[in-house]
């Protein structure tokens, strides 16, 4: 879990234990009371894993492959393109 997720869990746990009110938890996390109720319900039903985003650790579908990234970097560093600024380099590649 990230630090932000751990902080959310601590606040939601305090809410479940009755140490905080819904409005205090909302102010603490900067969320609406509706979102706090949703998080509380999720943690009570599914546990702390509810707070972890489902796409954590996944590479975006539209991300460039590592092979393509290294090819672009090597082209930019080559003698042919080294004096081109980024905009001009992009236009030359197109």
N, C-alpha and C positions, 0 to 999 in steps of 0.2 A: 504494500500500500504506500501511496505517496504521503507526504506530510499533510497535505490538504485533506486527503481522505481519512487519515488518522485523526485529525482535528475534528472533522465532521462526526466520526464515530464517537469520540469522547463527548461531544456536545449532545448527540442523540442518546448516548448511554445515560448521561446525566438527566436528560429529559425523561427517559423511561424509568429511571430510579426515583423520579420525583424531586430531584434537586433543582431543576430548572422548569420554568413554565414555557409554553409554546412561544409566547411573544419574546421571552428572553433568548430562547434558542434561535429564533428568527433573526433577532438583532445581532446576536453573536456571529452567525454565519452569513449574514447579509442576504437572507432569503425571505420569501413570503411565508406566512403562517401555513398556507396551503401546502407549500413545498415541504415544510418541516413535518406536517402531518403525514405526507406521502413517504418521506424518509423514515419516520418513526415506524409506520406500518410495515415498510419493506424490511427494516432491520429486525423487527419483531417476528416476521414470518420467515425470512430467509437468512438472517444473521448478517454479520459485517460484510460479507461478500456482495450484498446488495449495493453497497456504496462504491464498488469498483466498476468503472465504466466498461462496457462490454467490448469496446474496440481497443482496450489497452494492450499494447504489444503488437498490434497488427500494423502492417504497412499499408498505406492508402492505395486504393485501386488505381489511381491516376499517377502514382509516383513513378519517377524514372528508375529504370533498373541501374544497379551499380555499374554494370558494364558500360551502359550509355553515358553515365556520369563521368567515368574515368576517360572515356573516349573524348568527350567534350573538353575536359580539363587538359588532356594531352594536346588537343588541337589548339586551344587557347595559348598554351605555353610554347607551341612550335614557332619557328622563325617566321612563318608565313602570316600568322595572326597576332604576334606578340605586341605590335604597336597599335592594334585596333582597340578602341574602347568597347565596353560591353554592348552598347546599342549597335555599333557598327559591326562588331563580331557576330551578333545575332542576325543582322541583315545579310552578312556575307554567308552565313550558314544556310539561310533560307534559299 
